[in-house]
Amino acid sequence: MSNFKMFQETLSELINNKYFELFIMGIIIFSAMLIGIDTFKLNPVYEDIIFTLDKVITVVFVIEISLRITSYKKPWHFFKSGWNIFDFIIVTISLVPINGNHSAVARLLRIFRILRLITIMPELKGIINALFKSSKSIAYVLILMFIIFYIFAVTGTVFFENTKSGLWVDVGTALLTLFRVMTFEGWTDVMYETMEIHPWSWIYYLVFIFLTTFTFLNMIIGIILDTLNEEHKKENKEAEEDDKKLLREIVKQNRVLVKKIEELEMKVDNLR
Protein backbone atom coordinates (compact mmCIF):
# COMPACT_ATOMS: atom_id res chain seq x y z
CA MET A 1 0.00 0.00 0.00
CA SER A 2 1.38 3.39 -1.02
CA ASN A 3 2.00 6.14 1.52
CA PHE A 4 -0.64 8.34 -0.14
CA LYS A 5 -3.31 5.64 0.18
CA MET A 6 -2.41 5.17 3.85
CA PHE A 7 -2.68 8.94 4.26
CA GLN A 8 -6.14 8.90 2.61
CA GLU A 9 -7.33 6.11 4.92
CA THR A 10 -6.06 8.05 7.95
CA LEU A 11 -7.90 11.14 6.74
CA SER A 12 -11.10 9.12 6.22
CA GLU A 13 -10.90 7.75 9.77
CA LEU A 14 -10.29 11.27 11.12
CA ILE A 15 -13.20 12.83 9.21
CA ASN A 16 -15.61 10.06 10.26
CA ASN A 17 -14.46 10.27 13.87
CA LYS A 18 -17.23 11.31 16.25
CA TYR A 19 -15.05 13.82 18.10
CA PHE A 20 -13.96 15.48 14.86
CA GLU A 21 -17.61 15.87 13.84
CA LEU A 22 -18.42 17.36 17.26
CA PHE A 23 -15.48 19.77 16.86
CA ILE A 24 -16.73 20.98 13.47
CA MET A 25 -20.27 21.23 14.84
CA GLY A 26 -18.96 23.39 17.70
CA ILE A 27 -17.10 25.63 15.22
CA ILE A 28 -20.30 26.07 13.16
CA ILE A 29 -22.35 27.03 16.24
CA PHE A 30 -19.57 29.35 17.46
CA SER A 31 -19.46 31.00 14.03
CA ALA A 32 -23.21 31.64 14.14
CA MET A 33 -22.88 33.13 17.65
CA LEU A 34 -20.15 35.51 16.47
CA ILE A 35 -22.36 36.74 13.64
CA GLY A 36 -25.16 37.38 16.15
CA ILE A 37 -22.81 39.23 18.53
CA ASP A 38 -21.52 41.34 15.64
CA THR A 39 -25.02 42.79 15.13
CA PHE A 40 -24.67 44.74 18.41
CA LYS A 41 -22.79 48.01 18.78
CA LEU A 42 -19.42 46.91 20.17
CA ASN A 43 -16.16 48.46 21.21
CA PRO A 44 -13.70 48.58 18.25
CA VAL A 45 -11.38 46.23 20.19
CA TYR A 46 -14.09 43.55 20.35
CA GLU A 47 -14.91 44.10 16.69
CA ASP A 48 -11.25 43.41 15.82
CA ILE A 49 -11.35 40.22 17.92
CA ILE A 50 -14.51 39.04 16.15
CA PHE A 51 -12.94 39.88 12.78
CA THR A 52 -9.83 37.82 13.66
CA LEU A 53 -11.91 34.89 14.96
CA ASP A 54 -13.95 34.95 11.76
CA LYS A 55 -10.76 34.61 9.72
CA VAL A 56 -9.64 31.66 11.88
CA ILE A 57 -13.03 29.95 11.46
CA THR A 58 -12.86 30.46 7.68
CA VAL A 59 -9.40 28.84 7.62
CA VAL A 60 -10.70 25.90 9.69
CA PHE A 61 -13.58 25.37 7.25
CA VAL A 62 -11.25 25.53 4.24
CA ILE A 63 -8.88 22.99 5.83
CA GLU A 64 -11.77 20.70 6.76
CA ILE A 65 -13.31 20.71 3.26
CA SER A 66 -9.84 20.18 1.73
CA LEU A 67 -9.24 17.17 3.98
CA ARG A 68 -12.62 15.72 3.01
CA ILE A 69 -11.86 16.10 -0.71
CA THR A 70 -8.38 14.56 -0.27
CA SER A 71 -9.78 11.59 1.68
CA TYR A 72 -11.50 10.31 -1.49
CA LYS A 73 -9.49 7.88 -3.62
CA LYS A 74 -10.49 10.01 -6.58
CA PRO A 75 -10.98 13.58 -5.28
CA TRP A 76 -13.57 14.47 -7.95
CA HIS A 77 -15.84 11.77 -6.51
CA PHE A 78 -16.39 14.17 -3.61
CA PHE A 79 -18.65 16.22 -5.90
CA LYS A 80 -20.89 13.26 -6.76
CA SER A 81 -22.81 13.85 -3.53
CA GLY A 82 -25.29 16.73 -3.46
CA TRP A 83 -24.60 17.31 0.24
CA ASN A 84 -20.85 17.59 -0.44
CA ILE A 85 -21.52 20.17 -3.16
CA PHE A 86 -23.76 22.04 -0.69
CA ASP A 87 -20.92 22.11 1.88
CA PHE A 88 -18.41 23.24 -0.73
CA ILE A 89 -20.65 26.13 -1.83
CA ILE A 90 -21.21 27.25 1.78
CA VAL A 91 -17.47 27.26 2.47
CA THR A 92 -16.72 29.02 -0.82
CA ILE A 93 -19.16 31.89 -0.25
CA SER A 94 -17.73 32.40 3.24
CA LEU A 95 -14.40 33.34 1.58
CA VAL A 96 -15.90 36.68 0.52
CA PRO A 97 -13.91 39.35 2.46
CA ILE A 98 -15.87 40.74 5.40
CA ASN A 99 -14.34 44.21 5.04
CA GLY A 100 -14.63 46.57 2.09
CA ASN A 101 -17.55 47.81 0.04
CA HIS A 102 -19.53 44.59 0.29
CA SER A 103 -19.04 43.94 4.02
CA ALA A 104 -22.81 43.77 4.68
CA VAL A 105 -23.25 41.12 1.98
CA ALA A 106 -20.26 39.16 3.32
CA ARG A 107 -21.72 39.16 6.85
CA LEU A 108 -25.07 38.03 5.49
CA LEU A 109 -23.45 35.16 3.55
CA ARG A 110 -21.61 33.98 6.66
CA ILE A 111 -24.86 33.24 8.50
CA PHE A 112 -25.44 30.42 5.99
CA ARG A 113 -22.55 28.56 7.62
CA ILE A 114 -25.00 27.30 10.23
CA LEU A 115 -26.72 25.31 7.45
CA ARG A 116 -23.71 22.99 7.51
CA LEU A 117 -25.20 21.44 10.64
CA ILE A 118 -27.62 19.71 8.28
CA THR A 119 -24.83 17.76 6.57
CA ILE A 120 -23.20 16.80 9.87
CA MET A 121 -26.35 15.58 11.64
CA PRO A 122 -27.93 12.56 9.86
CA GLU A 123 -31.31 13.26 11.51
CA LEU A 124 -31.51 16.69 9.88
CA LYS A 125 -30.46 15.25 6.53
CA GLY A 126 -33.27 12.71 6.84
CA ILE A 127 -35.82 15.47 7.43
CA ILE A 128 -34.59 17.52 4.45
CA ASN A 129 -34.59 14.42 2.21
CA ALA A 130 -38.14 13.67 3.33
CA LEU A 131 -39.21 17.22 2.47
CA PHE A 132 -37.73 16.95 -1.02
CA LYS A 133 -39.25 13.52 -1.65
CA SER A 134 -42.68 14.63 -0.45
CA SER A 135 -42.57 17.92 -2.40
CA LYS A 136 -44.53 16.50 -5.35
CA SER A 137 -47.45 15.35 -3.19
CA ILE A 138 -47.33 18.58 -1.19
CA ALA A 139 -47.44 20.59 -4.43
CA TYR A 140 -50.72 18.91 -5.44
CA VAL A 141 -52.22 19.66 -2.02
CA LEU A 142 -51.10 23.30 -2.32
CA ILE A 143 -52.68 23.58 -5.77
CA LEU A 144 -55.97 22.27 -4.39
CA MET A 145 -55.60 24.61 -1.42
CA PHE A 146 -55.08 27.59 -3.75
CA ILE A 147 -58.24 26.66 -5.67
CA ILE A 148 -60.20 26.71 -2.39
CA PHE A 149 -58.56 30.02 -1.44
CA TYR A 150 -59.46 31.55 -4.80
CA ILE A 151 -63.10 30.40 -4.65
CA PHE A 152 -63.52 31.79 -1.13
CA ALA A 153 -61.68 35.02 -2.05
CA VAL A 154 -64.01 35.71 -4.99
CA THR A 155 -67.01 34.81 -2.82
CA GLY A 156 -65.77 37.16 -0.10
CA THR A 157 -65.40 40.09 -2.50
CA VAL A 158 -68.98 39.56 -3.71
CA PHE A 159 -70.62 39.41 -0.27
CA PHE A 160 -68.30 41.48 1.96
CA GLU A 161 -67.04 44.19 -0.39
CA ASN A 162 -68.75 46.99 1.54
CA THR A 163 -66.99 46.38 4.87
CA LYS A 164 -65.37 49.49 6.40
CA SER A 165 -61.94 47.87 6.86
CA GLY A 166 -61.53 47.25 3.12
CA LEU A 167 -60.35 43.66 3.74
CA TRP A 168 -62.51 42.37 0.87
CA VAL A 169 -62.08 45.18 -1.66
CA ASP A 170 -60.52 42.95 -4.33
CA VAL A 171 -59.35 39.37 -4.86
CA GLY A 172 -55.72 40.07 -3.89
CA THR A 173 -56.68 41.70 -0.60
CA ALA A 174 -59.24 38.96 0.03
CA LEU A 175 -56.55 36.28 -0.39
CA LEU A 176 -54.40 37.99 2.24
CA THR A 177 -57.44 38.26 4.53
CA LEU A 178 -58.14 34.54 4.11
CA PHE A 179 -54.52 33.73 4.92
CA ARG A 180 -54.96 35.75 8.10
CA VAL A 181 -58.11 33.75 8.89
CA MET A 182 -56.35 30.45 8.22
CA THR A 183 -53.53 31.33 10.64
CA PHE A 184 -56.06 32.49 13.28
CA GLU A 185 -54.49 35.97 13.39
CA GLY A 186 -57.41 38.06 14.67
CA TRP A 187 -59.82 36.12 12.49
CA THR A 188 -62.73 36.71 14.88
CA ASP A 189 -62.42 40.48 14.29
CA VAL A 190 -62.76 39.86 10.55
CA MET A 191 -65.75 37.59 11.12
CA TYR A 192 -67.59 39.94 13.49
CA GLU A 193 -67.20 42.81 11.02
CA THR A 194 -68.85 40.85 8.19
CA MET A 195 -71.53 39.51 10.55
CA GLU A 196 -72.75 43.09 11.00
CA ILE A 197 -73.71 43.01 7.29
CA HIS A 198 -74.48 39.31 6.89
CA PRO A 199 -75.27 37.58 10.22
CA TRP A 200 -74.88 34.14 8.59
CA SER A 201 -71.29 34.80 7.45
CA TRP A 202 -69.89 32.77 10.37
CA ILE A 203 -70.70 29.67 8.28
CA TYR A 204 -68.36 30.97 5.56
CA TYR A 205 -65.44 31.23 7.99
CA LEU A 206 -66.03 27.89 9.71
CA VAL A 207 -66.21 26.02 6.39
CA PHE A 208 -63.04 27.75 5.17
CA ILE A 209 -61.12 26.98 8.39
CA PHE A 210 -62.18 23.32 8.39
CA LEU A 211 -61.12 22.94 4.74
CA THR A 212 -57.76 24.70 4.99
CA THR A 213 -56.39 24.68 8.55
CA PHE A 214 -57.89 21.39 9.74
CA THR A 215 -57.80 19.42 6.48
CA PHE A 216 -55.18 20.56 3.97
CA LEU A 217 -52.51 21.59 6.48
CA ASN A 218 -52.91 18.28 8.31
CA MET A 219 -52.67 16.48 4.97
CA ILE A 220 -49.31 18.18 4.35
CA ILE A 221 -48.08 17.17 7.81
CA GLY A 222 -49.31 13.61 7.20
CA ILE A 223 -47.46 13.41 3.85
CA ILE A 224 -44.21 14.56 5.46
CA LEU A 225 -44.57 12.10 8.36
CA ASP A 226 -45.27 9.20 5.99
CA THR A 227 -42.21 10.09 3.94
CA LEU A 228 -40.10 10.31 7.11
CA ASN A 229 -41.30 6.85 8.18
CA GLU A 230 -40.42 5.47 4.75
CA GLU A 231 -36.96 7.04 4.99
CA HIS A 232 -36.41 5.50 8.44
CA LYS A 233 -37.49 2.08 7.15
CA LYS A 234 -35.16 2.45 4.19
CA GLU A 235 -32.24 3.42 6.46
CA ASN A 236 -32.94 0.48 8.79
CA LYS A 237 -33.07 -1.90 5.82
CA GLU A 238 -29.77 -0.55 4.49
CA ALA A 239 -28.22 -0.92 7.97
CA GLU A 240 -29.44 -4.53 8.14
CA GLU A 241 -27.97 -5.23 4.70
CA ASP A 242 -24.64 -3.74 5.79
CA ASP A 243 -24.66 -5.93 8.92
CA LYS A 244 -25.41 -9.01 6.80
CA LYS A 245 -22.53 -8.19 4.44
CA LEU A 246 -20.21 -7.73 7.42
CA LEU A 247 -21.29 -11.05 8.93
CA ARG A 248 -20.81 -12.83 5.59
CA GLU A 249 -17.33 -11.34 5.33
CA ILE A 250 -16.48 -12.45 8.88
CA VAL A 251 -17.79 -15.96 8.20
CA LYS A 252 -15.80 -16.11 4.97
CA GLN A 253 -12.61 -15.02 6.74
CA ASN A 254 -13.22 -17.54 9.52
CA ARG A 255 -13.59 -20.34 6.98
CA VAL A 256 -10.30 -19.33 5.38
CA LEU A 257 -8.60 -19.30 8.78
CA VAL A 258 -10.07 -22.68 9.71
CA LYS A 259 -8.88 -24.11 6.40
CA LYS A 260 -5.36 -22.76 6.95
CA ILE A 261 -5.29 -24.16 10.48
CA GLU A 262 -6.36 -27.59 9.19
CA GLU A 263 -3.64 -27.47 6.53
CA LEU A 264 -1.04 -26.56 9.16
CA GLU A 265 -2.22 -29.39 11.41
CA MET A 266 -1.94 -31.85 8.50
CA LYS A 267 1.61 -30.66 7.78
CA VAL A 268 2.54 -31.06 11.44
CA ASP A 269 1.05 -34.58 11.47
CA ASN A 270 2.99 -35.50 8.32
CA LEU A 271 6.24 -34.28 9.85
CA ARG A 272 5.67 -36.48 12.84
C-alpha positions as CSV (number, residue, x, y, z in Angstrom):
1,M,0.0,0.0,0.0
2,S,1.4,3.4,-1.0
3,N,2.0,6.1,1.5
4,F,-0.6,8.3,-0.1
5,K,-3.3,5.6,0.2
6,M,-2.4,5.2,3.8
7,F,-2.7,8.9,4.3
8,Q,-6.1,8.9,2.6
9,E,-7.3,6.1,4.9
10,T,-6.1,8.0,7.9
11,L,-7.9,11.1,6.7
12,S,-11.1,9.1,6.2
13,E,-10.9,7.8,9.8
14,L,-10.3,11.3,11.1
15,I,-13.2,12.8,9.2
16,N,-15.6,10.1,10.3
17,N,-14.5,10.3,13.9
18,K,-17.2,11.3,16.3
19,Y,-15.1,13.8,18.1
20,F,-14.0,15.5,14.9
21,E,-17.6,15.9,13.8
22,L,-18.4,17.4,17.3
23,F,-15.5,19.8,16.9
24,I,-16.7,21.0,13.5
25,M,-20.3,21.2,14.8
26,G,-19.0,23.4,17.7
27,I,-17.1,25.6,15.2
28,I,-20.3,26.1,13.2
29,I,-22.3,27.0,16.2
30,F,-19.6,29.3,17.5
31,S,-19.5,31.0,14.0
32,A,-23.2,31.6,14.1
33,M,-22.9,33.1,17.7
34,L,-20.1,35.5,16.5
35,I,-22.4,36.7,13.6
36,G,-25.2,37.4,16.2
37,I,-22.8,39.2,18.5
38,D,-21.5,41.3,15.6
39,T,-25.0,42.8,15.1
40,F,-24.7,44.7,18.4
41,K,-22.8,48.0,18.8
42,L,-19.4,46.9,20.2
43,N,-16.2,48.5,21.2
44,P,-13.7,48.6,18.2
45,V,-11.4,46.2,20.2
46,Y,-14.1,43.6,20.4
47,E,-14.9,44.1,16.7
48,D,-11.3,43.4,15.8
49,I,-11.4,40.2,17.9
50,I,-14.5,39.0,16.2
51,F,-12.9,39.9,12.8
52,T,-9.8,37.8,13.7
53,L,-11.9,34.9,15.0
54,D,-14.0,34.9,11.8
55,K,-10.8,34.6,9.7
56,V,-9.6,31.7,11.9
57,I,-13.0,30.0,11.5
58,T,-12.9,30.5,7.7
59,V,-9.4,28.8,7.6
60,V,-10.7,25.9,9.7
61,F,-13.6,25.4,7.3
62,V,-11.2,25.5,4.2
63,I,-8.9,23.0,5.8
64,E,-11.8,20.7,6.8
65,I,-13.3,20.7,3.3
66,S,-9.8,20.2,1.7
67,L,-9.2,17.2,4.0
68,R,-12.6,15.7,3.0
69,I,-11.9,16.1,-0.7
70,T,-8.4,14.6,-0.3
71,S,-9.8,11.6,1.7
72,Y,-11.5,10.3,-1.5
73,K,-9.5,7.9,-3.6
74,K,-10.5,10.0,-6.6
75,P,-11.0,13.6,-5.3
76,W,-13.6,14.5,-8.0
77,H,-15.8,11.8,-6.5
78,F,-16.4,14.2,-3.6
79,F,-18.7,16.2,-5.9
80,K,-20.9,13.3,-6.8
81,S,-22.8,13.8,-3.5
82,G,-25.3,16.7,-3.5
83,W,-24.6,17.3,0.2
84,N,-20.8,17.6,-0.4
85,I,-21.5,20.2,-3.2
86,F,-23.8,22.0,-0.7
87,D,-20.9,22.1,1.9
88,F,-18.4,23.2,-0.7
89,I,-20.6,26.1,-1.8
90,I,-21.2,27.2,1.8
91,V,-17.5,27.3,2.5
92,T,-16.7,29.0,-0.8
93,I,-19.2,31.9,-0.3
94,S,-17.7,32.4,3.2
95,L,-14.4,33.3,1.6
96,V,-15.9,36.7,0.5
97,P,-13.9,39.3,2.5
98,I,-15.9,40.7,5.4
99,N,-14.3,44.2,5.0
100,G,-14.6,46.6,2.1
101,N,-17.5,47.8,0.0
102,H,-19.5,44.6,0.3
103,S,-19.0,43.9,4.0
104,A,-22.8,43.8,4.7
105,V,-23.3,41.1,2.0
106,A,-20.3,39.2,3.3
107,R,-21.7,39.2,6.8
108,L,-25.1,38.0,5.5
109,L,-23.5,35.2,3.6
110,R,-21.6,34.0,6.7
111,I,-24.9,33.2,8.5
112,F,-25.4,30.4,6.0
113,R,-22.6,28.6,7.6
114,I,-25.0,27.3,10.2
115,L,-26.7,25.3,7.4
116,R,-23.7,23.0,7.5
117,L,-25.2,21.4,10.6
118,I,-27.6,19.7,8.3
119,T,-24.8,17.8,6.6
120,I,-23.2,16.8,9.9
121,M,-26.3,15.6,11.6
122,P,-27.9,12.6,9.9
123,E,-31.3,13.3,11.5
124,L,-31.5,16.7,9.9
125,K,-30.5,15.2,6.5
126,G,-33.3,12.7,6.8
127,I,-35.8,15.5,7.4
128,I,-34.6,17.5,4.4
129,N,-34.6,14.4,2.2
130,A,-38.1,13.7,3.3
131,L,-39.2,17.2,2.5
132,F,-37.7,16.9,-1.0
133,K,-39.3,13.5,-1.7
134,S,-42.7,14.6,-0.5
135,S,-42.6,17.9,-2.4
136,K,-44.5,16.5,-5.4
137,S,-47.4,15.3,-3.2
138,I,-47.3,18.6,-1.2
139,A,-47.4,20.6,-4.4
140,Y,-50.7,18.9,-5.4
141,V,-52.2,19.7,-2.0
142,L,-51.1,23.3,-2.3
143,I,-52.7,23.6,-5.8
144,L,-56.0,22.3,-4.4
145,M,-55.6,24.6,-1.4
146,F,-55.1,27.6,-3.7
147,I,-58.2,26.7,-5.7
148,I,-60.2,26.7,-2.4
149,F,-58.6,30.0,-1.4
150,Y,-59.5,31.6,-4.8
151,I,-63.1,30.4,-4.6
152,F,-63.5,31.8,-1.1
153,A,-61.7,35.0,-2.1
154,V,-64.0,35.7,-5.0
155,T,-67.0,34.8,-2.8
156,G,-65.8,37.2,-0.1
157,T,-65.4,40.1,-2.5
158,V,-69.0,39.6,-3.7
159,F,-70.6,39.4,-0.3
160,F,-68.3,41.5,2.0
161,E,-67.0,44.2,-0.4
162,N,-68.8,47.0,1.5
163,T,-67.0,46.4,4.9
164,K,-65.4,49.5,6.4
165,S,-61.9,47.9,6.9
166,G,-61.5,47.2,3.1
167,L,-60.3,43.7,3.7
168,W,-62.5,42.4,0.9
169,V,-62.1,45.2,-1.7
170,D,-60.5,42.9,-4.3
171,V,-59.3,39.4,-4.9
172,G,-55.7,40.1,-3.9
173,T,-56.7,41.7,-0.6
174,A,-59.2,39.0,0.0
175,L,-56.5,36.3,-0.4
176,L,-54.4,38.0,2.2
177,T,-57.4,38.3,4.5
178,L,-58.1,34.5,4.1
179,F,-54.5,33.7,4.9
180,R,-55.0,35.8,8.1
181,V,-58.1,33.8,8.9
182,M,-56.3,30.4,8.2
183,T,-53.5,31.3,10.6
184,F,-56.1,32.5,13.3
185,E,-54.5,36.0,13.4
186,G,-57.4,38.1,14.7
187,W,-59.8,36.1,12.5
188,T,-62.7,36.7,14.9
189,D,-62.4,40.5,14.3
190,V,-62.8,39.9,10.5
191,M,-65.8,37.6,11.1
192,Y,-67.6,39.9,13.5
193,E,-67.2,42.8,11.0
194,T,-68.8,40.9,8.2
195,M,-71.5,39.5,10.5
196,E,-72.8,43.1,11.0
197,I,-73.7,43.0,7.3
198,H,-74.5,39.3,6.9
199,P,-75.3,37.6,10.2
200,W,-74.9,34.1,8.6
201,S,-71.3,34.8,7.5
202,W,-69.9,32.8,10.4
203,I,-70.7,29.7,8.3
204,Y,-68.4,31.0,5.6
205,Y,-65.4,31.2,8.0
206,L,-66.0,27.9,9.7
207,V,-66.2,26.0,6.4
208,F,-63.0,27.8,5.2
209,I,-61.1,27.0,8.4
210,F,-62.2,23.3,8.4
211,L,-61.1,22.9,4.7
212,T,-57.8,24.7,5.0
213,T,-56.4,24.7,8.5
214,F,-57.9,21.4,9.7
215,T,-57.8,19.4,6.5
216,F,-55.2,20.6,4.0
217,L,-52.5,21.6,6.5
218,N,-52.9,18.3,8.3
219,M,-52.7,16.5,5.0
220,I,-49.3,18.2,4.4
221,I,-48.1,17.2,7.8
222,G,-49.3,13.6,7.2
223,I,-47.5,13.4,3.9
224,I,-44.2,14.6,5.5
225,L,-44.6,12.1,8.4
226,D,-45.3,9.2,6.0
227,T,-42.2,10.1,3.9
228,L,-40.1,10.3,7.1
229,N,-41.3,6.9,8.2
230,E,-40.4,5.5,4.7
231,E,-37.0,7.0,5.0
232,H,-36.4,5.5,8.4
233,K,-37.5,2.1,7.2
234,K,-35.2,2.5,4.2
235,E,-32.2,3.4,6.5
236,N,-32.9,0.5,8.8
237,K,-33.1,-1.9,5.8
238,E,-29.8,-0.5,4.5
239,A,-28.2,-0.9,8.0
240,E,-29.4,-4.5,8.1
241,E,-28.0,-5.2,4.7
242,D,-24.6,-3.7,5.8
243,D,-24.7,-5.9,8.9
244,K,-25.4,-9.0,6.8
245,K,-22.5,-8.2,4.4
246,L,-20.2,-7.7,7.4
247,L,-21.3,-11.1,8.9
248,R,-20.8,-12.8,5.6
249,E,-17.3,-11.3,5.3
250,I,-16.5,-12.4,8.9
251,V,-17.8,-16.0,8.2
252,K,-15.8,-16.1,5.0
253,Q,-12.6,-15.0,6.7
254,N,-13.2,-17.5,9.5
255,R,-13.6,-20.3,7.0
256,V,-10.3,-19.3,5.4
257,L,-8.6,-19.3,8.8
258,V,-10.1,-22.7,9.7
259,K,-8.9,-24.1,6.4
260,K,-5.4,-22.8,7.0
261,I,-5.3,-24.2,10.5
262,E,-6.4,-27.6,9.2
263,E,-3.6,-27.5,6.5
264,L,-1.0,-26.6,9.2
265,E,-2.2,-29.4,11.4
266,M,-1.9,-31.8,8.5
267,K,1.6,-30.7,7.8
268,V,2.5,-31.1,11.4
269,D,1.1,-34.6,11.5
270,N,3.0,-35.5,8.3
271,L,6.2,-34.3,9.8
272,R,5.7,-36.5,12.8
